Amino acid sequence: MSPSRSDDVTVDPLRPADHADAAADSMDAGGSSPDDTVNSPALGVVGWARWGWRQLTSMRTALLLLLLLAIAAIPGSLVPQRSADPNGVTQYFTDNPDLAPILDGLQLFDIYTSAWFSAIYILLFISLIGCVIPRTQHHWKALRARPPRTPARLERLSTYRETLIEGADADPAAYAADAVALAEQQLRRGGYRTERYDTDRRGAPSFSVSAERGYLKETGNLIFHGALVGVLIAVGVGGGFTYTGQTVIIQGDTFTNALVDYSSFNPGRFVDENSLVPYAITLDEFSVSYVAPDESGAGQAGDFVARLTTQRAGEDPTAGEVRVNHPLDVAGDRIFLMGNGYAPTITVRAPDGEVVYSASVPFLPQDRNLTSLGVVKVPDGLPEQLGLVGFFYPTVAELETGALTSGWPALVYPELTLNVFEGDLGIDGGIPRSVYALDTTDMTQLTGGTTGVDSIRLLPGETAEIPGGRGTVTFEDDSAVTPTGEPVKRFVSLSIHRDAAATWVLVFASIAVAGLLAALFVPRRRMWVKATVQGPNVRIEYAGLARGEDPTLDATVERFAGDHGASLAGRGASKPT
């Protein structure tokens, strides 16, 4: 009887029927192929959460977020920000009507308060915390741990020195122990943590000290990252108590720290706009000097200063100055000088001689010679609303084309030109309008342009008729009221900034720098000194191991071996090998 096919199949006791390649064996045997798909266990919600947390708190992710944060801040220097330059944003919309709405939709005019920028630094904040806490725990354990045991074969280390003490003493073991004790003292004076490891193998006593230093490196690293967290907290929380505002003060006028006196105001989310610190600022004088015409950079401002009088509630007035990059501190606010210009005083009278408008109007500079553009709006007192668009020339000059310009920024020969418009100013519809722009859509031009009527030209103190018997306009001479006797008043543009987080940011930034310096320049290393008794002789070994980059390790071990050998010089003859 012949054996069956099954009888021919041998069974390997070391490979049971459910081994990994059982399918192949089954196929070789003519059996069917089972499903060999590997089914991994599902992670589940908790597993995925742990995986995500490990990815978020990794050093690679933190570096990536730092890079993204730096890249995200770039648009803040390319386009104006509402928090710092609201007028620039308005002008950007005017100059780029198609692109500006797209950028605004991407929150590029509010970079630092945008949702995506906030998401980056919040993730960075969480990543830093998740990275620092475990590393701090590990570092704390390392600080409390003993230095590692002395390696059995120090000669295998790249940084190694050896000295043989021949005929050291009547008791070589005692000499070896004293030599290691001396090395331990020297290492401790050098800032090392030490631990003794003495052995006695086969009657050959061996004494050694293990030392390590440089934990300040990791401490500095942790301090640096912790300080970054502090900076993020200070910026995030302190930013809610910060506000920035802009205002324009004409010579002789007073600004009060109230919302109504600001040209623009950008408060933090926790700022109460109705509870600002009360104080007043009066512009007494603005002085400026210009580079002489025969010198390089002629016409440029050399130095300018705004002299102010500040007064807090219940206190006496105080004199102060504001210069470029030299702000004035008032009640915790910092006042910066942003710009300056001229503010001609213009008076408009009705045909019957009644004054319907009189004010010093800031004219915005258009070039370095302070050719300035200004707008006057007369909503009441005349049969129709009146608008005047004017150019002011501190030192009027005529171009070859016949157009007027300013040839010098100082008041040498000031002149004012005005174009008159009549109609609807657009201020009765409840829609906010810029005081520096005139919407002429529903207005009729009376002078200049294609009207055939020349623009009104005025010198200080002169008066001209408005066409059509609509009254008169006067360019007032303010020589009697300005401190310097100039016929035209000046104005300054001030930025008032309160930063509740500035002090804390400075503190944490200083701590971060200190931690970074420690992390970069404090070397972490281990050193060992081992003395082994070899008959009547004592073999002393010195070795070092760098825990990272340490270019001075060889020199350090060499110097320590020399110092230690010099201390042992009187105890016996030494012979380096």
Long-range contacts (C-beta under 8 A, 24 or more apart in sequence): 53-130, 56-123, 56-126, 56-127, 56-130, 57-126, 57-127, 57-130, 57-131, 57-134, 58-127, 58-131, 59-131, 61-127, 62-124, 62-127, 62-128, 62-131, 65-120, 65-123, 65-124, 65-127, 66-124, 68-120, 69-117, 69-120, 69-121, 69-124, 72-111, 72-116, 72-117, 72-120, 73-111, 73-112, 73-117, 75-108, 75-111, 76-111, 76-112, 79-103, 79-108, 79-109, 80-109, 81-109, 81-110, 81-111, 81-112, 82-109, 82-110, 82-266, 83-110, 83-112, 83-113, 83-244, 83-266, 84-244, 86-246, 86-264, 86-266, 87-246, 87-263, 87-264, 90-434, 121-232, 121-235, 121-236, 124-232, 125-229, 125-232, 125-233, 125-236, 128-225, 128-228, 128-229, 128-232, 129-229, 131-225, 132-222, 132-225, 132-226, 132-229, 135-218, 135-221, 135-222, 136-222, 139-215, 139-218, 139-219, 139-222, 142-215, 142-218, 143-215, 146-195, 147-193, 147-194, 147-195, 147-210, 147-211, 147-212, 147-526, 148-210, 148-212, 148-526, 149-197, 149-210, 150-197, 150-208, 150-209, 150-210, 150-528, 150-530, 151-528, 151-543, 154-528, 154-530, 154-541, 154-542, 154-543, 155-541, 155-543, 157-543, 157-544, 157-545, 159-543, 159-544, 159-545, 159-546, 159-553, 159-554, 159-557, 160-541, 160-542, 160-543, 160-557, 161-541, 161-542, 161-543, 161-557, 161-558, 161-561, 161-576, 162-539, 162-540, 162-541, 162-542, 162-576, 162-577, 163-539, 163-540, 163-541, 163-542, 163-561, 163-565, 163-574, 163-575, 163-576, 163-577, 164-537, 164-538, 164-539, 164-540, 164-574, 164-575, 164-576, 164-577, 165-537, 165-538, 165-539, 165-540, 165-568, 165-571, 165-572, 165-573, 165-574, 165-575, 166-536, 166-537, 166-572, 166-573, 166-575, 167-536, 167-537, 167-572, 167-573, 168-536, 168-537, 168-538, 168-571, 168-572, 169-571, 169-572, 172-533, 172-535, 172-536, 172-537, 172-538, 173-205, 173-533, 175-531, 175-538, 175-571, 175-572, 176-205, 176-206, 176-207, 176-531, 176-532, 176-533, 176-538, 176-540, 177-205, 177-207, 177-531, 178-571, 179-207, 179-529, 179-531, 179-538, 179-540, 179-564, 179-568, 179-571, 180-207, 180-208, 180-209, 180-529, 180-530, 180-531, 182-564, 182-567, 182-568, 183-209, 183-529, 183-564, 184-209, 184-211, 184-529, 186-560, 186-563, 186-564, 186-567, 187-211, 187-527, 187-529, 187-560, 190-560, 192-527, 204-532, 204-533, 204-534, 205-532, 205-533, 206-530, 206-531, 206-532, 206-533, 207-530, 207-531, 207-532, 208-528, 208-529, 208-530, 208-531, 209-528, 209-529, 210-526, 210-528, 211-526, 211-527, 211-528, 211-529, 212-524, 212-525, 212-526, 212-527, 212-547, 213-524, 213-525, 214-522, 214-523, 214-524, 214-525, 214-547, 215-524, 216-518, 216-522, 217-518, 217-519, 217-522, 217-523, 217-524, 217-548, 218-519, 218-524, 219-515, 219-518, 220-514, 220-515, 220-516, 220-517, 220-518, 220-519, 220-520, 220-522, 221-515, 221-518, 221-519, 222-515, 223-511, 223-512, 223-514, 223-515, 223-518, 224-512, 224-515, 224-516, 224-519, 225-515, 226-511, 226-515, 227-508, 227-509, 227-511, 227-512, 227-515, 228-508, 228-512, 230-504, 230-507, 230-508, 230-511, 230-512, 231-505, 231-508, 231-509, 231-512, 234-501, 234-504, 234-505, 234-508, 235-501, 235-505, 237-501, 238-499, 238-500, 238-501, 238-502, 238-504, 238-505, 239-268, 239-501, 240-268, 240-269, 240-270, 240-271, 241-268, 241-270, 241-271, 241-498, 241-500, 241-501, 242-268, 242-271, 242-497, 242-498, 242-499, 242-500, 242-501, 243-267, 243-268, 243-271, 243-497, 243-498, 244-495, 244-496, 244-497, 244-498, 245-495, 245-496, 245-497, 246-338, 246-493, 246-494, 246-495, 246-496, 247-493, 247-494, 247-496, 248-362, 248-491, 248-492, 248-493, 248-494, 249-281, 249-282, 249-283, 249-491, 249-492, 249-494, 250-283, 250-343, 250-360, 250-362, 250-489, 250-490, 250-491, 251-283, 251-284, 251-285, 251-286, 251-343, 251-360, 251-482, 251-483, 251-489, 251-490, 251-491, 252-282, 252-283, 252-284, 252-481, 252-489, 253-282, 253-283, 253-360, 254-280, 254-281, 254-282, 255-280, 255-281, 255-282, 255-494, 256-280, 256-281, 257-281, 257-331, 257-333, 257-496, 262-496, 277-312, 277-331, 277-332, 277-333, 278-312, 278-313, 279-310, 279-311, 279-312, 279-313, 279-330, 279-331, 279-333, 280-310, 280-311, 281-308, 281-309, 281-310, 281-330, 281-335, 281-494, 282-308, 282-309, 282-310, 282-311, 283-307, 283-308, 283-491, 283-492, 284-308, 284-309, 284-319, 284-483, 285-483, 285-484, 286-340, 286-490, 286-491, 286-492, 287-484, 288-340, 288-409, 290-408, 290-409, 290-410, 293-408, 299-368, 299-369, 299-408, 299-409, 300-368, 301-409, 304-337, 304-340, 306-337, 306-340, 306-492, 306-494, 308-335, 322-492, 322-494, 332-498, 333-496, 333-497, 333-498, 334-496, 334-497, 334-498, 334-499, 335-494, 335-495, 335-496, 335-497, 336-494, 336-495, 336-496, 336-497, 337-492, 337-493, 337-494, 338-492, 338-493, 338-494, 338-495, 339-365, 339-492, 339-493, 340-490, 340-491, 340-492, 340-493, 341-365, 341-370, 341-372, 341-490, 341-491, 341-493, 342-370, 342-372, 342-392, 342-394, 342-411, 342-414, 342-488, 342-489, 342-490, 342-491, 343-488, 343-489, 343-490, 343-491, 344-374, 344-390, 344-392, 344-414, 344-416, 344-475, 344-476, 344-488, 344-489, 345-475, 345-476, 345-478, 345-488, 345-489, 346-376, 346-388, 346-390, 346-416, 346-473, 346-474, 346-475, 346-476, 347-473, 347-474, 347-476, 348-376, 348-378, 348-381, 348-386, 348-388, 348-466, 348-471, 348-472, 348-473, 348-474, 349-471, 349-472, 349-473, 349-474, 350-381, 350-382, 350-471, 351-469, 351-470, 351-471, 354-381, 356-380, 356-381, 356-382, 356-471, 357-381, 358-476, 360-478, 360-489, 360-491, 362-436, 362-491, 363-390, 363-391, 363-392, 364-436, 367-405, 367-406, 368-409, 369-394, 369-395, 369-405, 369-406, 369-407, 369-408, 369-409, 370-394, 370-406, 370-409, 371-405, 371-406, 372-406, 373-436, 374-436, 375-435, 375-436, 375-437, 375-438, 376-418, 377-425, 377-427, 377-435, 377-438, 379-425, 379-427, 379-428, 382-470, 382-471, 383-470, 384-422, 384-423, 384-470, 385-422, 385-423, 385-424, 385-425, 386-420, 386-421, 386-422, 386-466, 386-470, 387-420, 387-421, 387-422, 387-423, 387-425, 387-438, 387-440, 387-443, 388-418, 388-419, 388-420, 388-421, 388-473, 389-418, 389-419, 389-421, 389-438, 390-416, 390-417, 390-418, 390-419, 391-416, 391-417, 392-416, 392-488, 393-417, 394-488, 411-486, 411-487, 411-488, 414-459, 414-460, 414-487, 414-488, 415-457, 415-458, 415-459, 416-457, 416-458, 416-459, 416-475, 417-455, 417-456, 417-457, 417-458, 418-447, 418-455, 418-456, 418-458, 418-473, 419-445, 419-446, 419-447, 419-448, 419-449, 419-455, 419-456, 420-445, 420-446, 420-447, 420-448, 420-456, 420-466, 420-467, 420-470, 420-473, 421-445, 421-446, 422-446, 422-470, 446-470, 460-487, 460-488, 461-487, 523-548, 523-549, 523-550, 523-552, 523-553, 524-548, 524-550, 525-550, 525-553, 525-556, 527-556, 527-557, 527-560, 529-564, 538-572, 540-564, 540-565, 540-568
